């Protein structure tokens, strides 16, 4: 079963249009950009917890993890702005990206 937002997206895709195409392209680009810091973050956490890792290397992995988490948050914020911009004026306002609309 699709959420309300997914149903709206499917309906918009069926209707087509250049605006929707641009939105989808921007969303895909943003999700692709988000994948990189999340992958590095996951790898850094795993490396920091590996057997035999020195405290200096653990600090290095912690610093790297912090930078990648901050980058992921920046990209998420941009994606949230994109989602808000794609909504109609009557629907704009605060929303929780974790909650279905």
N, C-alpha and C positions, 0 to 999 in steps of 0.2 A: 504494500500500500504506500502510495506517495504522500509526502507531506503537502500542505497547502502551497508552500513555496515551490516545491518540485512540480506540482500540477500547473502552477502559474508559469513556470519556466518552460514546461513542455508546451503549453498553449502558445506562449510567445514564440517558441521555436517553430511551431506549426504555422503561425502567422507570418513568420519570416521578417525580413526587413534589415536594412543596413545597420540600424542602431543596435539591434539585437546581435547581429554578427560581430560588430565591434566590441560589444560587451563580452561576448563569449571568448573572443580572441584575447581581450585584456584579462579576463578571469583565468584562462588557460596559461597565459604568460606569468601571471602572479602565482598561480599554484606551482608552476615549474620552478619559479624563483624560490618559493618557500621550501621546496623539497631539498635543496642543497644545504641550507643551514641545519635543517632537521636531521639530515643524514650525517652531517659532520658532528652534530651534538650527540647523536646516538653512539657513533663510533668513539668519540672522546670519552664518554662516560664508561663505555665498555673497556677502553684501553686503560683508564685510570684505575679500574678495579681488577685488572689482570694481576696474576701472581708475579712477584718479583719487581714490580714497578717502584722505582725510587720515589721518595717524597718530592724531589725536584720535578720529576716527570709528572707526578700526580698534580702538582701545582700548575704545570704547563697545560695539562688536559683540562683542569678546572678553569683556567683563564680562557682557553679556547672555547670551552663549553659556554662560559658566560657571554663571550662575544657573539657566538652563534645564536644563543637564546635571544639576545638583544636584537640581532638582525632578523630573526624569525618574527619577533614581536613587531618590528617596523614594517615588515612585509604584510603581516596580518592586519595592521592598522590601515595600510594602503588598500588591501582587499576589502576591508570593512567600508572604507570611504567609497570605493567603487560600487559596492552593493547598495549603499545608501543613495548614491547618485543615480543608480538605475531604477530606483523606486519613484513613483509619482509623487508630486508635491504633497498630496493629501496623506501619503503614507510615511512621509519623512518624520524623523524624530529619533530618539534613542531606541535602540533595539539590542537584544542580546544575541550575538551570532550563534550561541550554543542552543538557543531555543528556537523551535520551529515557529514560523509565522502563522 
